[in-house]
Amino acid sequence: MAQNSFPTSAEAKCIARAAVKIAMSENRAEELEIKEELKSKGIMAAAVDFGGDFLSSIGKIVERAVVASRREGLIDDDYHLEAALAGATREAIAVISDKSIGLSVGGKIGIARTETKIAVCLFFGVGILHIDEVVIGFANRAI
């Protein structure tokens, strides 16, 4: 896709699917396979595990997404890219917050990026003791 062009609906769906797919990977080996597959389609991706008390961990979730994206080369020190990623991560957190407040969460944060979009998916188990649910939060930003 050319620089400064607008993403099409198909491209927006493709990046969303990529973020969800990498967030749902079961292990590091599968994560690496997905990253290679996405790379061949022009999509960069990163994933990072996360777990803890939801409410006290909101800042840590955003931090993990930013650090993983820097480590994997999805973003650099550019303020606008970092802000877009942090904003998308906060929006994905808002999607799952009603089911997560007061409980523990654990799972994976998936991030995907093209030239014009960045997407974040949170795929978490939510619960206390042995009572668990699964939640997915997703958001994206134009960059």
C-alpha positions in Angstrom: 0.0 0.0 0.0 1.3 3.4 -0.9 2.4 5.9 1.8 -0.3 8.3 2.8 -3.1 6.3 1.2 -6.3 5.5 3.1 -6.8 1.9 4.2 -9.7 0.1 2.6 -12.3 -1.9 4.5 -10.6 -5.1 3.5 -7.3 -3.9 4.9 -8.9 -2.8 8.1 -10.4 -6.2 8.5 -7.1 -7.9 7.7 -5.2 -6.0 10.4 -8.0 -6.7 12.9 -7.8 -10.4 12.1 -4.0 -10.3 12.5 -4.1 -8.7 16.0 -6.8 -11.2 17.1 -4.9 -14.2 15.6 -1.6 -13.4 17.3 -3.3 -12.7 20.6 -4.9 -16.1 20.5 -1.7 -18.0 19.8 -1.2 -20.8 22.3 2.6 -20.8 22.6 5.7 -19.0 21.4 6.3 -21.4 18.5 2.8 -20.7 17.1 3.3 -17.0 17.7 6.5 -17.1 15.6 4.7 -19.0 12.8 1.9 -16.4 12.8 4.4 -13.5 12.7 6.1 -15.0 9.7 2.8 -15.6 7.9 1.7 -12.0 8.6 5.1 -10.6 7.6 4.6 -12.2 4.1 1.4 -10.1 3.9 3.1 -6.9 4.9 1.8 -6.9 8.4 4.2 -6.6 11.4 3.0 -8.2 14.6 4.0 -8.7 18.3 2.5 -10.4 21.3 3.2 -10.4 25.0 1.7 -12.4 27.9 0.0 -10.6 30.7 -1.6 -11.5 34.1 -2.6 -9.8 37.3 -5.4 -8.0 39.1 -7.2 -6.0 36.4 -7.9 -2.7 38.0 -4.4 -2.2 39.4 -2.8 -3.4 36.2 -4.4 -1.1 33.6 -1.2 1.0 33.3 1.0 -2.2 33.1 -1.1 -3.5 30.2 -0.5 -0.3 28.2 3.2 -0.4 29.1 3.5 -4.1 28.0 1.9 -3.3 24.7 4.3 -0.4 24.1 7.4 -2.3 25.2 6.6 -5.3 23.1 5.9 -3.2 20.0 9.2 -1.4 20.4 11.1 -4.7 21.0 9.6 -6.2 17.8 10.1 -3.1 15.7 6.5 -2.1 15.2 7.0 1.4 16.6 10.1 3.5 17.4 10.5 6.5 19.6 8.0 8.5 17.5 5.5 10.1 19.9 2.6 9.8 17.4 3.0 6.1 17.0 3.4 5.5 20.7 0.3 7.6 21.4 -1.7 5.8 18.8 -0.7 2.4 20.3 -1.4 3.6 23.8 -4.8 5.0 22.8 -5.8 1.8 21.0 -4.7 -0.3 24.0 -6.7 1.9 26.4 -9.8 1.5 24.2 -9.3 -2.3 24.1 -9.1 -2.2 27.9 -12.4 -0.2 28.1 -14.1 -2.9 26.0 -13.3 -5.6 28.6 -13.5 -3.5 31.8 -17.1 -4.2 32.7 -16.4 -8.0 33.0 -12.9 -7.5 34.5 -13.1 -5.0 37.3 -12.4 -6.6 40.7 -11.1 -9.8 39.1 -7.8 -11.3 37.9 -7.0 -11.4 34.2 -4.4 -13.5 32.3 -3.7 -14.0 28.7 -2.1 -12.3 25.8 -1.9 -8.9 24.2 -1.6 -9.0 20.4 -0.5 -6.0 18.3 -0.5 -5.8 14.5 0.6 -2.9 12.3 0.6 -1.9 8.6 1.8 1.4 7.1 -1.5 3.1 7.9 -3.1 1.3 10.9 -2.2 -0.2 14.3 -4.5 -2.7 16.1 -4.5 -4.1 19.6 -6.3 -7.2 20.8 -6.5 -8.3 24.5 -7.4 -12.0 24.8 -7.8 -12.7 28.5 -9.2 -15.2 30.8 -11.0 -13.4 33.6 -12.0 -14.8 37.0 -11.4 -15.6 40.6 -10.4 -19.1 41.9 -11.8 -21.6 39.4 -14.7 -19.5 38.0 -13.4 -18.1 34.7 -14.7 -16.4 31.6 -12.9 -15.3 28.4 -13.0 -11.8 27.1 -11.6 -10.2 24.0 -11.0 -6.4 23.7 -10.1 -4.9 20.4 -9.3 -1.4 19.1 -7.3 0.2 16.3 -5.9 3.6 15.2 -4.9 5.2 12.0 -1.2 6.2 12.0 
